[in-house]
């Protein structure tokens, strides 16, 4: 049987790996950075990543809740 013009399964796997390696949507790290970045301006004037305002708000809220928990857990009972 003539195999000219056909490709092997290993060549298909290599081609798919190459395609998926360059695709931004299949890369977990770049997808998370895109999801947590500011929607209007994800990079500031200095070229640094800007987090989303909602992400910052959730972070500060979590810090406040943990601070309140630690305050009432550690304080002396009088």
Secondary structure, DSSP 4 states (H G I P E B T S, - for coil): ---TT---HHHHHHHHHHHHHH-TTT-HHHHHHHHHB-SS-SB-TTS-B-B-HHHHHHHHHHHHHHHHHHHHHHSPP-
